[in-house]
Amino acid sequence: MRDFRVNARKRAFVGLGVCALACFWATWKISTPLQASGRPGTVAKAARGFTYQNDRIDTGPWSIHVGKLDRSNKDYELQTTLAKDTIVGLNSLSDQMKAIPAEWGRPIAAVNGDYYRNERTPYQGDPKGLQILNGEVVSAPCDWSCFWLDGADNPHMTNIMSRFRVSWPGGANTTVGLNEERSNGGAVLYTPRLGPSTLTSGGRELVLEREGDKPWLPLQIGETYTAHVRQVRQSGDTPIALDTMVLSLSPQVLPHVPDVQPGSTLTISTATVPDLKGSRTAIGGGPALVRGGKPMQWHDTQFRHPRTAIGWNSRYIFLVQVDGRQRGLSVGMTFPELADYMVKLGCEEALNLDGGGSATFWLYGQVVNSPSEGHERETANGIVVLRKKKVEPHPNPD
């Protein structure tokens, strides 16, 4: 339902710093023909369970930033972030890191996330695909691939089919979108995560509230909710209170739905295929780069651009960002080149994320890559490695 630089002196200084750090930190190298003519990468930052490497390859040339997370180390977790904590709006990945609640833990490394609406409309910043933020589903799936963690924190890459719907009194069902621009003939469910109002025009909007003590906000994936109609409005741009949702119906869909009144009860489903119930982290992207340890094949013309990707195997998760559009530093990669690199890293599965000017690698409080536009671009969301906040046990009373 959705329409859709760091200067030379600074780079030299960073390079000297990396060499100095190499005396103290262990190195890990990628055994690959791509690297044979390049300079071996060194670990610039390391901690138990997580390492970072800037891999410099002369044959591109390429400058590639790689974060490697040990999946067996439970001191870390992956979460997504959202610009300004709302669907509407953009800000930098750095600002998204600053906004992470302290109770989530300490952000270690992050990359930019999904594609998003960048045109200047009221819905600028809307992620293209599915996003689950700390257990809350804030954006619905589209027809592209998605990275998600199941309830046991196992990573997956699949196309997610939305089965989001509202069930009316009498049993009829209507497919709904979530926190997105309402199309002609469409119906969209808005939660407080969108912002202060629906930003719509015309149609009919139902203000929904919790019924009794049944499950309610924040909205979770794979669940069913019972909603009580508090108010019916015959115009758009309905305010969204922190304890309400708004179901917006376009004029074209009105003849096909019941004329419900305040006091009516509706049922809302956030089901998907496959079933993502229990997932606390998901983010859209595409295309898929690696499946079953094999690079995907492309038969159309490929161009080199800055890239961002996430990949994994049974032991590690990799966050990868390739600088681009900068002759002498890094020219960017095609999808086949990126897929080959992810395989050489050891990835069994890998997914491309948004690239171009959005491609960003943030590490320990600063952007460490060289953005192609000469500065950090504002984006819609990201994916972050967090070191969990340790909960100190309460001392036993005397």
GUBA-818727 format. One record per residue (C-alpha): x, y, z; residue number from 1; residue in one letter. Coordinates in Angstrom, 2 decimals. Layout:
<pts>
pt u=X	v=Y	w=Z	num=NUM	residu=A
...
</pts>
This chain:
<pts>
pt u=0.00	v=0.00	w=0.00	num=1	residu=M
pt u=3.08	v=2.20	w=0.10	num=2	residu=R
pt u=4.27	v=4.47	w=-2.76	num=3	residu=D
pt u=7.17	v=4.36	w=-3.09	num=4	residu=F
pt u=34.30	v=13.85	w=3.88	num=5	residu=R
pt u=36.61	v=13.41	w=5.80	num=6	residu=V
pt u=39.63	v=15.52	w=4.42	num=7	residu=N
pt u=43.03	v=13.99	w=3.53	num=8	residu=A
pt u=44.74	v=15.26	w=6.68	num=9	residu=R
pt u=42.12	v=13.67	w=8.88	num=10	residu=K
pt u=42.29	v=10.39	w=6.98	num=11	residu=R
pt u=46.06	v=10.36	w=7.43	num=12	residu=A
pt u=45.66	v=11.00	w=11.14	num=13	residu=F
pt u=43.13	v=8.20	w=11.44	num=14	residu=V
pt u=45.43	v=5.89	w=9.51	num=15	residu=G
pt u=48.30	v=6.60	w=11.94	num=16	residu=L
pt u=45.97	v=6.00	w=14.84	num=17	residu=G
pt u=44.89	v=2.67	w=13.44	num=18	residu=V
pt u=48.52	v=1.60	w=13.02	num=19	residu=C
pt u=49.25	v=2.53	w=16.61	num=20	residu=A
pt u=46.23	v=0.65	w=17.87	num=21	residu=L
pt u=47.34	v=-2.38	w=15.91	num=22	residu=A
pt u=50.27	v=-2.72	w=18.30	num=23	residu=C
pt u=47.82	v=-3.33	w=21.12	num=24	residu=F
pt u=44.95	v=-5.16	w=19.47	num=25	residu=W
pt u=44.92	v=-8.52	w=17.72	num=26	residu=A
pt u=44.29	v=-8.53	w=14.00	num=27	residu=T
pt u=41.94	v=-10.63	w=11.94	num=28	residu=W
pt u=42.33	v=-10.95	w=8.20	num=29	residu=K
pt u=40.03	v=-11.98	w=5.40	num=30	residu=I
pt u=41.64	v=-14.65	w=3.25	num=31	residu=S
pt u=40.35	v=-13.59	w=-0.16	num=32	residu=T
pt u=41.72	v=-12.93	w=-3.66	num=33	residu=P
pt u=40.20	v=-9.47	w=-3.40	num=34	residu=L
pt u=42.58	v=-8.64	w=-0.59	num=35	residu=Q
pt u=45.68	v=-10.16	w=-2.16	num=36	residu=A
pt u=46.75	v=-6.85	w=-3.70	num=37	residu=S
pt u=45.50	v=-4.73	w=-0.85	num=38	residu=G
pt u=46.67	v=-3.84	w=2.62	num=39	residu=R
pt u=45.63	v=-6.29	w=5.35	num=40	residu=P
pt u=42.89	v=-4.88	w=7.52	num=41	residu=G
pt u=43.56	v=-4.31	w=11.20	num=42	residu=T
pt u=41.24	v=-4.25	w=14.15	num=43	residu=V
pt u=40.89	v=-0.62	w=15.15	num=44	residu=A
pt u=38.54	v=-1.37	w=18.01	num=45	residu=K
pt u=38.06	v=-4.63	w=19.83	num=46	residu=A
pt u=36.13	v=-5.89	w=22.80	num=47	residu=A
pt u=35.20	v=-9.31	w=24.00	num=48	residu=R
pt u=32.54	v=-10.39	w=21.54	num=49	residu=G
pt u=32.85	v=-7.51	w=19.05	num=50	residu=F
pt u=35.59	v=-6.32	w=16.68	num=51	residu=T
pt u=35.82	v=-3.56	w=14.06	num=52	residu=Y
pt u=38.07	v=-3.47	w=11.02	num=53	residu=Q
pt u=38.68	v=-0.97	w=8.21	num=54	residu=N
pt u=39.65	v=-3.19	w=5.28	num=55	residu=D
pt u=41.58	v=-1.23	w=2.61	num=56	residu=R
pt u=41.89	v=-2.90	w=-0.81	num=57	residu=I
pt u=44.00	v=-1.26	w=-3.52	num=58	residu=D
pt u=42.45	v=-3.04	w=-6.49	num=59	residu=T
pt u=39.18	v=-1.08	w=-6.25	num=60	residu=G
pt u=40.22	v=0.87	w=-4.50	num=61	residu=P
pt u=37.87	v=0.03	w=-1.68	num=62	residu=W
pt u=37.56	v=1.19	w=1.91	num=63	residu=S
pt u=35.31	v=-1.25	w=3.76	num=64	residu=I
pt u=34.17	v=-0.98	w=7.36	num=65	residu=H
pt u=33.33	v=-4.27	w=9.06	num=66	residu=V
pt u=31.83	v=-4.90	w=12.48	num=67	residu=G
pt u=31.89	v=-8.52	w=13.64	num=68	residu=K
pt u=29.59	v=-9.61	w=16.48	num=69	residu=L
pt u=30.03	v=-12.94	w=18.23	num=70	residu=D
pt u=26.54	v=-14.42	w=18.45	num=71	residu=R
pt u=27.47	v=-16.53	w=21.47	num=72	residu=S
pt u=28.25	v=-13.46	w=23.59	num=73	residu=N
pt u=25.00	v=-12.56	w=25.32	num=74	residu=K
pt u=26.36	v=-9.23	w=26.58	num=75	residu=D
pt u=25.35	v=-7.78	w=23.20	num=76	residu=Y
pt u=22.16	v=-7.49	w=21.22	num=77	residu=E
pt u=20.90	v=-5.98	w=17.97	num=78	residu=L
pt u=18.22	v=-3.33	w=17.99	num=79	residu=Q
pt u=16.80	v=-0.95	w=15.43	num=80	residu=T
pt u=16.55	v=2.83	w=15.78	num=81	residu=T
pt u=14.07	v=5.34	w=14.38	num=82	residu=L
pt u=14.74	v=8.97	w=13.51	num=83	residu=A
pt u=13.19	v=11.27	w=16.13	num=84	residu=K
pt u=11.38	v=8.18	w=17.52	num=85	residu=D
pt u=8.61	v=8.77	w=14.99	num=86	residu=T
pt u=7.81	v=7.53	w=11.49	num=87	residu=I
pt u=7.65	v=11.09	w=10.17	num=88	residu=V
pt u=11.00	v=12.89	w=10.02	num=89	residu=G
pt u=14.69	v=12.27	w=9.42	num=90	residu=L
pt u=17.88	v=12.76	w=11.40	num=91	residu=N
pt u=21.45	v=11.47	w=11.43	num=92	residu=S
pt u=22.53	v=8.07	w=12.64	num=93	residu=L
pt u=24.66	v=9.90	w=15.22	num=94	residu=S
pt u=21.57	v=11.62	w=16.60	num=95	residu=D
pt u=19.73	v=8.32	w=16.66	num=96	residu=Q
pt u=22.53	v=6.86	w=18.80	num=97	residu=M
pt u=22.29	v=9.78	w=21.23	num=98	residu=K
pt u=18.57	v=9.14	w=21.65	num=99	residu=A
pt u=18.91	v=5.48	w=22.67	num=100	residu=I
pt u=17.44	v=5.03	w=26.16	num=101	residu=P
pt u=20.05	v=4.33	w=28.83	num=102	residu=A
pt u=18.16	v=1.24	w=29.95	num=103	residu=E
pt u=18.77	v=-0.37	w=26.55	num=104	residu=W
pt u=22.52	v=-0.33	w=27.17	num=105	residu=G
pt u=25.53	v=1.26	w=25.45	num=106	residu=R
pt u=25.58	v=1.63	w=21.65	num=107	residu=P
pt u=28.82	v=0.16	w=20.27	num=108	residu=I
pt u=28.41	v=0.24	w=16.49	num=109	residu=A
pt u=25.65	v=1.01	w=14.02	num=110	residu=A
pt u=24.86	v=1.27	w=10.33	num=111	residu=V
pt u=22.05	v=2.96	w=8.46	num=112	residu=N
pt u=19.00	v=0.85	w=7.73	num=113	residu=G
pt u=16.11	v=0.64	w=5.31	num=114	residu=D
pt u=15.15	v=2.69	w=2.27	num=115	residu=Y
pt u=12.69	v=5.46	w=3.07	num=116	residu=Y
pt u=10.51	v=8.20	w=1.63	num=117	residu=R
pt u=12.83	v=11.12	w=0.98	num=118	residu=N
pt u=10.55	v=13.37	w=-1.08	num=119	residu=E
pt u=9.21	v=16.39	w=0.77	num=120	residu=R
pt u=5.77	v=15.14	w=1.71	num=121	residu=T
pt u=4.08	v=14.98	w=5.11	num=122	residu=P
pt u=5.26	v=11.34	w=5.31	num=123	residu=Y
pt u=8.95	v=12.02	w=4.62	num=124	residu=Q
pt u=11.00	v=9.48	w=6.58	num=125	residu=G
pt u=8.54	v=6.60	w=6.33	num=126	residu=D
pt u=10.63	v=3.37	w=6.11	num=127	residu=P
pt u=9.87	v=1.32	w=3.03	num=128	residu=K
pt u=9.49	v=-2.03	w=4.73	num=129	residu=G
pt u=8.96	v=-3.74	w=8.05	num=130	residu=L
pt u=10.49	v=-2.32	w=11.20	num=131	residu=Q
pt u=10.25	v=-3.72	w=14.70	num=132	residu=I
pt u=11.72	v=-1.41	w=17.33	num=133	residu=L
pt u=12.41	v=-3.01	w=20.71	num=134	residu=N
pt u=9.41	v=-5.29	w=20.23	num=135	residu=G
pt u=7.08	v=-2.64	w=18.78	num=136	residu=E
pt u=6.02	v=-2.96	w=15.15	num=137	residu=V
pt u=6.20	v=0.58	w=13.77	num=138	residu=V
pt u=6.17	v=-0.04	w=10.01	num=139	residu=S
pt u=4.45	v=-2.77	w=8.00	num=140	residu=A
pt u=6.13	v=-5.23	w=5.59	num=141	residu=P
pt u=6.38	v=-4.54	w=1.88	num=142	residu=C
pt u=7.28	v=-6.86	w=-0.98	num=143	residu=D
pt u=11.06	v=-6.74	w=-0.37	num=144	residu=W
pt u=13.38	v=-8.81	w=1.80	num=145	residu=S
pt u=13.66	v=-8.22	w=5.52	num=146	residu=C
pt u=16.20	v=-8.97	w=8.25	num=147	residu=F
pt u=14.65	v=-10.14	w=11.51	num=148	residu=W
pt u=15.50	v=-11.93	w=14.71	num=149	residu=L
pt u=13.15	v=-14.57	w=16.08	num=150	residu=D
pt u=12.28	v=-14.99	w=19.76	num=151	residu=G
pt u=15.55	v=-16.90	w=20.32	num=152	residu=A
pt u=17.59	v=-14.13	w=18.58	num=153	residu=D
pt u=18.30	v=-16.27	w=15.53	num=154	residu=N
pt u=18.69	v=-14.13	w=12.37	num=155	residu=P
pt u=16.54	v=-14.62	w=9.28	num=156	residu=H
pt u=16.19	v=-13.08	w=5.83	num=157	residu=M
pt u=12.85	v=-13.55	w=4.14	num=158	residu=T
pt u=10.16	v=-11.72	w=2.26	num=159	residu=N
pt u=7.42	v=-10.92	w=4.76	num=160	residu=I
pt u=3.80	v=-10.91	w=3.64	num=161	residu=M
pt u=1.53	v=-8.64	w=5.64	num=162	residu=S
pt u=-1.76	v=-10.02	w=6.90	num=163	residu=R
pt u=-2.60	v=-6.85	w=8.82	num=164	residu=F
pt u=-6.37	v=-6.46	w=8.89	num=165	residu=R
pt u=-9.33	v=-5.15	w=10.83	num=166	residu=V
pt u=-12.38	v=-7.33	w=11.49	num=167	residu=S
pt u=-15.72	v=-5.54	w=11.65	num=168	residu=W
pt u=-18.86	v=-6.38	w=13.61	num=169	residu=P
pt u=-20.50	v=-9.12	w=11.57	num=170	residu=G
pt u=-17.21	v=-10.74	w=10.52	num=171	residu=G
pt u=-16.12	v=-8.79	w=7.41	num=172	residu=A
pt u=-12.40	v=-8.03	w=7.09	num=173	residu=N
pt u=-10.45	v=-5.11	w=5.61	num=174	residu=T
pt u=-6.73	v=-5.13	w=4.84	num=175	residu=T
pt u=-4.89	v=-2.25	w=6.50	num=176	residu=V
pt u=-1.49	v=-0.59	w=6.27	num=177	residu=G
pt u=0.42	v=0.81	w=9.23	num=178	residu=L
pt u=1.74	v=4.34	w=9.82	num=179	residu=N
pt u=1.97	v=5.23	w=6.13	num=180	residu=E
pt u=0.35	v=7.50	w=3.57	num=181	residu=E
pt u=-3.22	v=6.38	w=2.92	num=182	residu=R
pt u=-3.72	v=5.54	w=-0.73	num=183	residu=S
pt u=-6.91	v=5.88	w=-2.71	num=184	residu=N
pt u=-9.07	v=2.91	w=-1.85	num=185	residu=G
pt u=-6.94	v=2.08	w=1.15	num=186	residu=G
pt u=-7.25	v=1.81	w=4.91	num=187	residu=A
pt u=-4.41	v=2.57	w=7.32	num=188	residu=V
pt u=-3.97	v=2.05	w=11.04	num=189	residu=L
pt u=-2.09	v=4.86	w=12.78	num=190	residu=Y
pt u=-0.39	v=4.50	w=16.17	num=191	residu=T
pt u=1.26	v=7.21	w=18.31	num=192	residu=P
pt u=4.56	v=6.19	w=16.68	num=193	residu=R
pt u=3.52	v=8.13	w=13.53	num=194	residu=L
pt u=3.42	v=11.48	w=15.29	num=195	residu=G
pt u=0.77	v=13.81	w=16.73	num=196	residu=P
pt u=-1.82	v=13.34	w=13.95	num=197	residu=S
pt u=-2.64	v=11.20	w=10.92	num=198	residu=T
pt u=-1.76	v=13.91	w=8.34	num=199	residu=L
pt u=-4.60	v=12.66	w=6.12	num=200	residu=T
pt u=-7.25	v=14.53	w=4.19	num=201	residu=S
pt u=-10.88	v=13.48	w=3.89	num=202	residu=G
pt u=-12.41	v=10.08	w=4.40	num=203	residu=G
pt u=-13.60	v=8.68	w=7.70	num=204	residu=R
pt u=-11.42	v=8.10	w=10.77	num=205	residu=E
pt u=-12.20	v=6.00	w=13.80	num=206	residu=L
pt u=-10.50	v=6.84	w=17.08	num=207	residu=V
pt u=-9.81	v=3.54	w=18.82	num=208	residu=L
pt u=-9.18	v=2.92	w=22.49	num=209	residu=E
pt u=-8.36	v=-0.07	w=24.63	num=210	residu=R
pt u=-11.17	v=-2.32	w=25.68	num=211	residu=E
pt u=-10.91	v=-3.16	w=29.36	num=212	residu=G
pt u=-7.56	v=-4.62	w=30.35	num=213	residu=D
pt u=-6.93	v=-6.46	w=27.09	num=214	residu=K
pt u=-3.53	v=-6.13	w=25.33	num=215	residu=P
pt u=-2.95	v=-2.74	w=23.73	num=216	residu=W
pt u=-0.09	v=-0.44	w=22.84	num=217	residu=L
pt u=2.74	v=-0.63	w=21.97	num=218	residu=P
pt u=1.66	v=-2.69	w=18.96	num=219	residu=L
pt u=3.42	v=-6.02	w=18.58	num=220	residu=Q
pt u=3.79	v=-8.34	w=15.62	num=221	residu=I
pt u=1.67	v=-11.49	w=15.28	num=222	residu=G
pt u=-0.95	v=-10.40	w=17.80	num=223	residu=E
pt u=-4.71	v=-9.74	w=17.88	num=224	residu=T
pt u=-6.17	v=-6.66	w=19.56	num=225	residu=Y
pt u=-9.69	v=-5.73	w=20.58	num=226	residu=T
pt u=-10.48	v=-2.06	w=20.04	num=227	residu=A
pt u=-13.38	v=0.08	w=21.25	num=228	residu=H
pt u=-14.52	v=2.89	w=18.93	num=229	residu=V
pt u=-14.31	v=6.11	w=20.95	num=230	residu=R
pt u=-15.09	v=8.60	w=18.18	num=231	residu=Q
pt u=-15.99	v=8.71	w=14.49	num=232	residu=V
pt u=-14.68	v=11.69	w=12.48	num=233	residu=R
pt u=-15.77	v=12.56	w=8.96	num=234	residu=Q
pt u=-12.56	v=14.39	w=8.10	num=235	residu=S
pt u=-8.84	v=13.70	w=8.15	num=236	residu=G
pt u=-5.78	v=14.70	w=10.21	num=237	residu=D
pt u=-7.16	v=13.21	w=13.41	num=238	residu=T
pt u=-5.03	v=13.77	w=16.53	num=239	residu=P
pt u=-3.39	v=10.62	w=17.90	num=240	residu=I
pt u=-3.23	v=10.45	w=21.69	num=241	residu=A
pt u=-0.63	v=8.30	w=23.44	num=242	residu=L
pt u=-3.30	v=5.77	w=24.41	num=243	residu=D
pt u=-5.22	v=5.63	w=21.11	num=244	residu=T
pt u=-4.94	v=4.36	w=17.57	num=245	residu=M
pt u=-6.75	v=5.80	w=14.55	num=246	residu=V
pt u=-8.18	v=3.73	w=11.72	num=247	residu=L
pt u=-8.32	v=5.90	w=8.58	num=248	residu=S
pt u=-10.61	v=4.91	w=5.70	num=249	residu=L
pt u=-10.33	v=6.52	w=2.27	num=250	residu=S
pt u=-13.52	v=7.71	w=0.55	num=251	residu=P
pt u=-13.21	v=4.88	w=-1.98	num=252	residu=Q
pt u=-13.28	v=2.18	w=0.70	num=253	residu=V
pt u=-16.24	v=3.55	w=2.64	num=254	residu=L
pt u=-18.93	v=1.80	w=0.53	num=255	residu=P
pt u=-17.29	v=-1.53	w=1.35	num=256	residu=H
pt u=-17.16	v=-1.27	w=5.15	num=257	residu=V
pt u=-19.86	v=-1.13	w=7.84	num=258	residu=P
pt u=-20.99	v=2.25	w=9.12	num=259	residu=D
pt u=-19.85	v=1.71	w=12.70	num=260	residu=V
pt u=-20.70	v=4.09	w=15.52	num=261	residu=Q
pt u=-19.00	v=5.04	w=18.80	num=262	residu=P
pt u=-19.23	v=2.09	w=21.18	num=263	residu=G
pt u=-18.64	v=-0.53	w=18.49	num=264	residu=S
pt u=-15.92	v=-3.15	w=18.91	num=265	residu=T
pt u=-13.34	v=-4.04	w=16.25	num=266	residu=L
pt u=-10.58	v=-6.64	w=16.10	num=267	residu=T
pt u=-7.11	v=-5.80	w=14.74	num=268	residu=I
pt u=-4.60	v=-8.43	w=13.60	num=269	residu=S
pt u=-0.87	v=-7.87	w=12.97	num=270	residu=T
pt u=-0.28	v=-11.33	w=11.51	num=271	residu=A
pt u=2.39	v=-12.01	w=8.89	num=272	residu=T
pt u=3.61	v=-14.87	w=6.73	num=273	residu=V
pt u=5.93	v=-16.23	w=7.99	num=274	residu=P
pt u=4.76	v=-15.72	w=11.55	num=275	residu=D
pt u=7.09	v=-13.26	w=13.33	num=276	residu=L
pt u=5.38	v=-13.43	w=16.72	num=277	residu=K
pt u=7.94	v=-12.89	w=19.46	num=278	residu=G
pt u=10.36	v=-10.94	w=17.25	num=279	residu=S
pt u=11.77	v=-7.81	w=18.89	num=280	residu=R
pt u=14.03	v=-6.68	w=16.04	num=281	residu=T
pt u=13.37	v=-6.39	w=12.31	num=282	residu=A
pt u=14.32	v=-4.04	w=9.50	num=283	residu=I
pt u=13.63	v=-3.98	w=5.78	num=284	residu=G
pt u=16.18	v=-3.90	w=2.98	num=285	residu=G
pt u=17.02	v=-5.55	w=-0.30	num=286	residu=G
pt u=18.03	v=-7.13	w=-2.44	num=287	residu=P
pt u=19.24	v=-10.37	w=-0.90	num=288	residu=A
pt u=22.99	v=-10.76	w=-1.52	num=289	residu=L
pt u=23.85	v=-14.23	w=-0.21	num=290	residu=V
pt u=21.72	v=-17.31	w=0.38	num=291	residu=R
pt u=23.06	v=-20.62	w=1.66	num=292	residu=G
pt u=26.63	v=-19.35	w=1.39	num=293	residu=G
pt u=26.25	v=-18.63	w=-2.33	num=294	residu=K
pt u=26.23	v=-15.14	w=-3.87	num=295	residu=P
pt u=23.07	v=-14.19	w=-5.69	num=296	residu=M
pt u=23.31	v=-13.77	w=-9.45	num=297	residu=Q
pt u=22.50	v=-10.59	w=-11.41	num=298	residu=W
pt u=22.15	v=-10.36	w=-15.18	num=299	residu=H
pt u=21.47	v=-6.65	w=-15.56	num=300	residu=D
pt u=23.93	v=-3.76	w=-15.70	num=301	residu=T
pt u=25.58	v=-3.06	w=-12.37	num=302	residu=Q
pt u=26.98	v=0.23	w=-11.09	num=303	residu=F
pt u=29.33	v=0.92	w=-8.20	num=304	residu=R
pt u=27.88	v=2.88	w=-5.31	num=305	residu=H
pt u=28.43	v=3.23	w=-1.56	num=306	residu=P
pt u=26.81	v=0.21	w=0.10	num=307	residu=R
pt u=25.61	v=-1.02	w=3.48	num=308	residu=T
pt u=24.82	v=-4.64	w=4.29	num=309	residu=A
pt u=24.21	v=-7.09	w=7.12	num=310	residu=I
pt u=25.27	v=-10.73	w=6.98	num=311	residu=G
pt u=25.72	v=-13.71	w=9.26	num=312	residu=W
pt u=26.69	v=-17.32	w=9.77	num=313	residu=N
pt u=26.27	v=-19.69	w=12.70	num=314	residu=S
pt u=28.93	v=-17.85	w=14.75	num=315	residu=R
pt u=28.92	v=-14.19	w=13.75	num=316	residu=Y
pt u=26.82	v=-11.29	w=12.54	num=317	residu=I
pt u=28.58	v=-8.77	w=10.28	num=318	residu=F
pt u=27.74	v=-5.10	w=9.75	num=319	residu=L
pt u=29.42	v=-3.94	w=6.53	num=320	residu=V
pt u=29.68	v=-0.50	w=4.90	num=321	residu=Q
pt u=31.58	v=0.25	w=1.69	num=322	residu=V
pt u=32.59	v=3.83	w=0.94	num=323	residu=D
pt u=32.08	v=5.00	w=-2.62	num=324	residu=G
pt u=32.13	v=7.78	w=-5.23	num=325	residu=R
pt u=35.59	v=8.90	w=-4.00	num=326	residu=Q
pt u=38.43	v=8.18	w=-6.43	num=327	residu=R
pt u=41.66	v=7.37	w=-4.64	num=328	residu=G
pt u=39.81	v=6.22	w=-1.51	num=329	residu=L
pt u=36.94	v=3.99	w=-2.52	num=330	residu=S
pt u=34.83	v=3.66	w=-5.66	num=331	residu=V
pt u=31.94	v=1.68	w=-4.19	num=332	residu=G
pt u=30.76	v=-1.78	w=-5.15	num=333	residu=M
pt u=28.27	v=-3.41	w=-7.45	num=334	residu=T
pt u=25.84	v=-5.91	w=-5.95	num=335	residu=F
pt u=27.90	v=-8.87	w=-7.29	num=336	residu=P
pt u=31.10	v=-7.41	w=-5.78	num=337	residu=E
pt u=29.39	v=-6.84	w=-2.45	num=338	residu=L
pt u=27.89	v=-10.34	w=-2.48	num=339	residu=A
pt u=31.32	v=-11.85	w=-3.21	num=340	residu=D
pt u=32.85	v=-9.85	w=-0.37	num=341	residu=Y
pt u=30.18	v=-10.99	w=2.08	num=342	residu=M
pt u=30.84	v=-14.62	w=1.10	num=343	residu=V
pt u=34.58	v=-14.11	w=1.64	num=344	residu=K
pt u=33.78	v=-12.80	w=5.11	num=345	residu=L
pt u=32.08	v=-16.12	w=5.79	num=346	residu=G
pt u=28.45	v=-15.09	w=5.50	num=347	residu=C
pt u=25.88	v=-17.79	w=4.88	num=348	residu=E
pt u=23.18	v=-15.15	w=4.43	num=349	residu=E
pt u=23.45	v=-11.44	w=3.66	num=350	residu=A
pt u=21.07	v=-8.58	w=2.88	num=351	residu=L
pt u=21.74	v=-5.25	w=1.22	num=352	residu=N
pt u=20.50	v=-2.15	w=3.05	num=353	residu=L
pt u=20.11	v=1.44	w=1.86	num=354	residu=D
pt u=23.30	v=2.79	w=0.29	num=355	residu=G
pt u=24.46	v=5.83	w=-1.65	num=356	residu=G
pt u=24.70	v=9.00	w=0.42	num=357	residu=G
pt u=22.93	v=7.23	w=3.27	num=358	residu=S
pt u=25.71	v=4.65	w=3.76	num=359	residu=A
pt u=27.08	v=5.27	w=7.27	num=360	residu=T
pt u=29.16	v=3.34	w=9.81	num=361	residu=F
pt u=29.05	v=4.72	w=13.36	num=362	residu=W
pt u=31.46	v=3.40	w=15.99	num=363	residu=L
pt u=31.96	v=4.35	w=19.65	num=364	residu=Y
pt u=30.50	v=7.83	w=19.31	num=365	residu=G
pt u=31.68	v=8.87	w=15.85	num=366	residu=Q
pt u=31.19	v=8.23	w=12.16	num=367	residu=V
pt u=34.29	v=6.32	w=10.97	num=368	residu=V
pt u=33.53	v=6.01	w=7.27	num=369	residu=N
pt u=33.79	v=8.73	w=4.61	num=370	residu=S
pt u=30.25	v=9.62	w=3.48	num=371	residu=P
pt u=30.02	v=10.19	w=-0.26	num=372	residu=S
pt u=28.34	v=13.59	w=0.13	num=373	residu=E
pt u=31.08	v=14.88	w=2.43	num=374	residu=G
pt u=28.83	v=14.84	w=5.46	num=375	residu=H
pt u=26.52	v=12.50	w=7.34	num=376	residu=E
pt u=23.14	v=12.32	w=5.68	num=377	residu=R
pt u=19.90	v=12.27	w=7.63	num=378	residu=E
pt u=18.15	v=8.90	w=7.37	num=379	residu=T
pt u=15.04	v=7.16	w=8.66	num=380	residu=A
pt u=16.39	v=4.33	w=10.79	num=381	residu=N
pt u=19.38	v=2.15	w=11.61	num=382	residu=G
pt u=20.53	v=-1.07	w=13.18	num=383	residu=I
pt u=22.77	v=-0.93	w=16.25	num=384	residu=V
pt u=24.94	v=-3.29	w=18.31	num=385	residu=V
pt u=24.21	v=-2.62	w=21.97	num=386	residu=L
pt u=26.18	v=-3.72	w=24.98	num=387	residu=R
pt u=23.43	v=-4.56	w=27.40	num=388	residu=K
pt u=23.16	v=-2.68	w=30.63	num=389	residu=K
pt u=24.05	v=-5.01	w=33.47	num=390	residu=K
pt u=21.50	v=-5.24	w=36.22	num=391	residu=V
pt u=23.24	v=-5.21	w=39.58	num=392	residu=E
pt u=21.74	v=-7.68	w=42.05	num=393	residu=P
pt u=20.14	v=-6.21	w=45.10	num=394	residu=H
pt u=22.17	v=-6.83	w=48.23	num=395	residu=P
pt u=20.61	v=-9.26	w=50.67	num=396	residu=N
pt u=19.09	v=-7.53	w=53.69	num=397	residu=P
pt u=20.95	v=-8.01	w=56.95	num=398	residu=D
</pts>
